[in-house]
Amino acid sequence: MARIALVGASSRVSAFVSVLRRSEKLKGLHEFVALFDIDQGKMKGFCQKFDLQLPCFTDFDAMCDAVKPELVIVTTMDATHAEYVIRAMDRKIAVVSEKPLCINAEQCRKIRDARSRNPEVFAVTSHNARYGPLTVKLKSMLDEGVIGRVLRMEYSELLDRRHGTSYFRRWNSRRACSNGLELHKSCHHFDKMNFLLDSRAAEVTAMGALSYHGQKNPHKYEGVRCHECRYKDVCPDFFEYDKELFTSDAIYTPDLCIWSSDIDIEDDYAGVIRFENGVICSYSVCAHAQYEGEIIQIEGETGRIEARSVYFRDIREKGSVHDTDIITQQTLTLCRFGKGTAETVEIPRGEGSHGGADENIFTRLFSVPPDPALPTLEDGIQAVLIGAAMVESLKTGKTVKVQEQL
Ligand SMILES: NC(=O)c1ccc[n+]([C@@H]2O[C@H](COP(=O)([O-])OP(=O)(O)OC[C@H]3O[C@@H](n4cnc5c(N)ncnc54)[C@H](O)[C@@H]3O)[C@@H](O)[C@H]2O)c1
C-alpha cells in the first residue's frame, strides 16, 4: 500500500481524495499518512470535511522525516509547486504535481535538473484536461487520420464572470503567485495542444490586457477584502468565506477585491503559437465573458473538425465554478474534404468532476502499476514554457522562441 502525503490542503486536493476513496478499483491500494500546508486552519477544515485524523505539518522536511511518505500529491499555490516537486524527488519520494507544474522558465530549468539527478523517481504532472471526453475523442480522430495532416488550429476559451472572476478574488490574480492565467488556466489548453498536435511550441507572439477587473472598477470600491469593505451590502461581487477555515490572513483567502489595484495579471489575452511541426494556432482567453465556453477548430489536409462547448448558467450565483453537469450545448462536427456537408460526431459523456477527466486520470495514476502514458514532468514543462513565452511576449511586444527560454 503506498503511503501518500498530501502537500496542500487546497480545494483541489478534495478531488484526489474523493476519487481515491470512492473508486472500487483503487480501494486498498493507498493510504493517506499526512497533510502539509502553511495554513493550520485549512488543514483543520480538510480533516473535518473528510473525517480524517491525519497528522498535520507546516514543515515539509519534518513531515517527510516523521511519516516517510512514498508519494506526495502537490496541490499548493502554483508558485510553490516547483519547490515541493524538487524536494520530494531529491528525497526519492514519488511525486504527482498539480498543473501548472511551475510558473516560469527558471523553475522549469530547476525541475529539469532535479529530474536528471533523479531519473528513477516516479514523477508526473496531473494534466487532467487531456483526459476529458472531448479531448480524448479529438485525439483519437486525429490519430486515426480522419482529417489527414493537421495544418492549422484555432482555440478560444471563454470564462464567465463566475468562473473567470473567481480568479480575481484569490491569489491567482497576483503575478508572484501564479504568473497569470497564461500559466494557471492556459496550461490546460497548452498541454492539450501539445498532446493533440503531438508537437512542441517553437514561437509565441501575444497581446493582453486587464480589461474588466482591477482598476477598471466601475464602482470606485476601495480594493480592500470583502469582509472589511464598507460597500459589502451593495457590491454585487461581495464574497463571504468560512473564516474558521483560514487561520492566517494571507493572500490565499478567497475574498480579495476584484477591483483591487494590486491585481497585476491579464483577464484578456490572445496570441499566435507556431509549433515545431509547422502548425499555427491562434489562441485567445476572455476571463470576463457573459457565458462559459470553449471553441476548438482544427483544419487538416483532408477535413476540418469543429468542437464547441457552451455552459449557460446564472453568473451571479455563488455555487461551484467548476460545475460540469451544466454543459448546455456541446457539438462536434467533422467536415470531410469535397463532401460539402458536415457530420455530427457523438462525444461520450463522462461522470464526475471536470466532465470525468479527474476520474479518468486518477484511475490511471493510482493504479498499480500506474499507466506509463501519463503526462510527464517534461509535458508539464512544455505547457509552462508556452505560458511563460506568452507573458514575456505581451510584456515586451516581441516574438519569443519558446524552447530558448531554458
Ligand atoms: N487540474 C485542475 O483541474 C485544477 C483545478 C483547480 C485547481 N488546480 C490546481 O490546484 C492547486 C490548488 O488550487 P486551489 O484553487 O485548490 O487553491 P487553494 O487556494 O484552495 O489552496 C492553495 C493552498 O496552498 C497553500 N499554500 C500557499 N502557499 C504555500 C506554501 N508556500 N507552502 C505550502 N502551502 C502553501 C494555501 O495555504 C492553500 O491551502 C493549484 O495549483 C491549481 O492550479 C487544478
The ligand as a Gaussian input file, in Angstrom:
#p B3LYP/6-31G(d) Opt

LIG

0 1
 N       -6.355000      20.297000     -12.568000
 C       -7.412000      21.013000     -12.256000
 O       -8.456000      20.868000     -12.857000
 C       -7.303000      22.016000     -11.149000
 C       -8.460000      22.671000     -10.667000
 C       -8.298000      23.581000      -9.620000
 C       -7.041000      23.851000      -9.107000
 N       -5.950000      23.199000      -9.613000
 C       -4.607000      23.451000      -9.064000
 O       -4.616000      23.007000      -7.705000
 C       -3.792000      23.862000      -6.917000
 C       -4.614000      24.405000      -5.755000
 O       -5.596000      25.279000      -6.265000
 P       -6.849000      25.710000      -5.356000
 O       -7.644000      26.650000      -6.138000
 O       -7.468000      24.482000      -4.816000
 O       -6.078000      26.526000      -4.252000
 P       -6.461000      26.924000      -2.755000
 O       -6.326000      28.397000      -2.677000
 O       -7.714000      26.272000      -2.308000
 O       -5.272000      26.247000      -1.948000
 C       -3.942000      26.648000      -2.079000
 C       -3.239000      26.145000      -0.837000
 O       -1.846000      26.411000      -0.941000
 C       -1.418000      26.693000       0.376000
 N       -0.128000      27.369000       0.294000
 C        0.140000      28.633000      -0.095000
 N        1.461000      28.863000      -0.049000
 C        2.044000      27.708000       0.367000
 C        3.369000      27.318000       0.604000
 N        4.404000      28.143000       0.425000
 N        3.602000      26.056000       1.026000
 C        2.573000      25.191000       1.239000
 N        1.286000      25.516000       1.023000
 C        1.021000      26.769000       0.598000
 C       -2.515000      27.553000       0.968000
 O       -2.479000      27.576000       2.359000
 C       -3.739000      26.824000       0.442000
 O       -4.196000      25.838000       1.348000
 C       -3.279000      24.952000      -7.848000
 O       -2.002000      24.636000      -8.270000
 C       -4.229000      24.916000      -9.022000
 O       -3.598000      25.312000     -10.225000
 C       -6.070000      22.286000     -10.602000

